[in-house]
Amino acid sequence: MINRQKAISKTLAELPGNVTLVAEKLDYLDCQKKEICKNITAYEAYKMMTSHQPEWLRMLFNLRDIVVKPAGVRAIQGFTNLDEDKYKSGQINTAHFFTITEDTADKLTLIVKDSHLDVCLCLRITENTSNSSKNMLYLVASVRNHNFWGRLYMLPVSILHPFIVHKLFENID
């Protein structure tokens, strides 16, 4: 518990400015970054990341949906069915299983909440101080658990999440 809070404090200190977190007190925090082209918006980066998911990730999402069903948690079906036409027309404010709470060129905040935990993904684009021809994309994942089931769910997710983000970053050209 103490080590986790130290890791969260260290990550908080390294975050870029103007990042949205799910709560003030966090149970999980991860930040990963990647150089990207200057003309890519935060939403476009998310679209690219989720445009292709490896088969093993699709299987993990399916397993997740089966395991959480008895607890009354809705299925999320992974990164399928992004309805971009409805998003562009303003009919929906969702991306996959997330609710979009902020959407600007340099920031996309995605939130999902249930009775067990709250999750926020914040994609934040900043200038790249080491390469002026590129920008830096930060993906910040923050979680607040509400109960035992949220903590149990996060045990494997906290281990796999950085690897999943790394793989999805490979989809950004």
C-alpha positions as CSV (number, residue, x, y, z in Angstrom):
1,M,0.0,0.0,0.0
2,I,2.8,2.4,0.9
3,N,4.8,1.5,-2.1
4,R,1.8,2.0,-4.4
5,Q,1.1,5.4,-2.9
6,K,4.8,6.3,-3.4
7,A,4.6,5.2,-7.0
8,I,1.5,7.2,-7.5
9,S,3.1,10.3,-6.0
10,K,6.2,9.9,-8.2
11,T,4.0,9.6,-11.3
12,L,1.9,12.6,-10.3
13,A,5.1,14.7,-10.1
14,E,6.0,13.7,-13.7
15,L,2.7,14.4,-15.4
16,P,2.4,17.3,-17.9
17,G,0.1,20.2,-17.0
18,N,-3.6,20.2,-17.6
19,V,-4.2,16.5,-17.1
20,T,-7.5,15.3,-15.8
21,L,-7.6,12.5,-13.2
22,V,-10.6,10.5,-12.0
23,A,-10.3,11.6,-8.4
24,E,-8.1,13.4,-6.0
25,K,-7.2,10.2,-4.1
26,L,-6.1,7.4,-6.5
27,D,-5.6,3.7,-6.3
28,Y,-3.9,3.3,-9.6
29,L,-2.0,5.8,-11.8
30,D,0.0,5.1,-15.0
31,C,1.5,7.5,-17.5
32,Q,3.0,6.5,-20.8
33,K,4.2,8.7,-23.6
34,K,5.0,8.6,-27.3
35,E,6.3,11.0,-29.9
36,I,3.7,11.7,-32.5
37,C,3.4,13.9,-35.6
38,K,2.4,17.5,-34.9
39,N,-0.9,17.4,-36.9
40,I,-2.5,14.6,-34.8
41,T,-5.2,15.6,-32.3
42,A,-5.9,13.8,-29.1
43,Y,-9.0,12.2,-30.5
44,E,-7.2,11.1,-33.7
45,A,-4.5,9.5,-31.6
46,Y,-7.1,7.6,-29.6
47,K,-8.7,6.5,-32.9
48,M,-5.4,5.3,-34.3
49,M,-4.5,3.5,-31.0
50,T,-7.8,1.6,-31.0
51,S,-8.1,1.0,-34.7
52,H,-6.5,-2.4,-34.4
53,Q,-6.3,-4.6,-31.3
54,P,-4.3,-7.8,-31.2
55,E,-6.2,-11.0,-30.9
56,W,-4.9,-11.6,-27.4
57,L,-6.4,-8.3,-26.3
58,R,-9.8,-9.1,-27.9
59,M,-9.7,-12.4,-26.0
60,L,-8.9,-10.6,-22.7
61,F,-11.8,-8.2,-23.2
62,N,-14.1,-11.2,-23.9
63,L,-12.8,-12.9,-20.7
64,R,-13.3,-9.7,-18.7
65,D,-16.9,-9.4,-19.9
66,I,-17.7,-13.0,-18.9
67,V,-16.0,-12.7,-15.5
68,V,-17.7,-9.5,-14.5
69,K,-21.2,-10.3,-15.7
70,P,-22.3,-12.1,-12.4
71,A,-21.3,-8.9,-10.6
72,G,-23.8,-6.9,-12.7
73,V,-21.1,-5.0,-14.5
74,R,-21.9,-4.3,-18.2
75,A,-20.0,-5.8,-21.0
76,I,-17.6,-3.4,-22.8
77,Q,-16.7,-5.6,-25.8
78,G,-13.2,-4.0,-26.1
79,F,-12.2,-1.6,-28.8
80,T,-14.9,-2.4,-31.4
81,N,-17.8,-0.4,-32.8
82,L,-16.4,3.1,-32.6
83,D,-19.3,5.1,-34.1
84,E,-17.4,8.0,-35.5
85,D,-20.3,9.3,-37.7
86,K,-22.5,9.8,-34.6
87,Y,-19.6,11.3,-32.7
88,K,-18.9,13.8,-35.4
89,S,-22.5,14.8,-35.7
90,G,-22.8,15.4,-32.0
91,Q,-25.4,12.6,-31.5
92,I,-23.2,10.8,-29.0
93,N,-20.4,11.8,-26.6
94,T,-18.9,8.3,-26.3
95,A,-15.8,6.5,-27.6
96,H,-16.2,2.7,-27.2
97,F,-17.1,2.1,-23.6
98,F,-16.0,5.5,-22.4
99,T,-17.9,8.8,-21.9
100,I,-16.0,11.7,-23.4
101,T,-15.9,14.5,-20.9
102,E,-13.3,16.8,-22.5
103,D,-12.3,16.9,-26.2
104,T,-9.9,19.5,-27.5
105,A,-7.1,19.3,-30.1
106,D,-4.6,18.6,-27.3
107,K,-6.7,16.8,-24.7
108,L,-9.2,13.9,-24.7
109,T,-10.6,12.8,-21.4
110,L,-12.5,9.5,-21.3
111,I,-14.3,8.2,-18.2
112,V,-16.2,5.1,-17.2
113,K,-17.7,4.6,-13.8
114,D,-19.5,1.7,-12.1
115,S,-20.3,0.5,-8.6
116,H,-16.8,-1.0,-8.2
117,L,-14.4,1.5,-9.6
118,D,-14.0,4.8,-11.6
119,V,-11.6,5.0,-14.5
120,C,-10.2,8.0,-16.4
121,L,-8.0,8.0,-19.4
122,C,-6.6,11.4,-20.3
123,L,-4.8,11.7,-23.6
124,R,-2.7,14.9,-23.5
125,I,-0.6,16.3,-26.3
126,T,2.2,18.7,-25.5
127,E,5.1,20.2,-27.4
128,N,8.1,17.9,-27.5
129,T,11.0,19.7,-25.9
130,S,13.6,17.3,-27.3
131,N,12.3,17.3,-30.9
132,S,10.6,20.4,-32.2
133,S,9.2,18.6,-35.3
134,K,7.1,16.2,-33.1
135,N,4.6,16.5,-30.3
136,M,4.5,14.3,-27.2
137,L,1.4,12.2,-26.5
138,Y,0.8,11.3,-22.9
139,L,-1.8,8.6,-21.9
140,V,-2.6,8.9,-18.3
141,A,-4.8,6.2,-16.7
142,S,-6.2,6.9,-13.2
143,V,-8.5,4.6,-11.1
144,R,-10.4,5.0,-7.9
145,N,-11.6,1.7,-6.4
146,H,-14.9,1.6,-4.4
147,N,-14.8,-1.9,-3.0
148,F,-13.2,-5.3,-2.9
149,W,-14.4,-6.2,-6.4
150,G,-12.8,-3.0,-7.8
151,R,-9.5,-3.9,-6.1
152,L,-9.7,-7.5,-7.3
153,Y,-10.4,-6.4,-10.8
154,M,-7.4,-4.0,-10.8
155,L,-4.9,-6.7,-9.7
156,P,-4.4,-8.1,-13.3
157,V,-5.3,-4.9,-15.0
158,S,-2.6,-2.9,-13.2
159,I,0.0,-5.4,-14.4
160,L,-1.3,-5.7,-18.0
161,H,-2.3,-2.0,-18.7
162,P,1.2,-0.6,-19.4
163,F,1.8,-3.5,-21.8
164,I,-1.5,-3.0,-23.5
165,V,-0.9,0.8,-24.0
166,H,2.5,0.1,-25.4
167,K,1.0,-2.3,-28.0
168,L,-1.7,0.2,-28.9
169,F,0.8,3.0,-29.2
170,E,2.3,1.0,-32.1
171,N,-0.8,1.8,-34.1
172,I,0.0,5.5,-34.2
173,D,2.0,6.5,-37.3
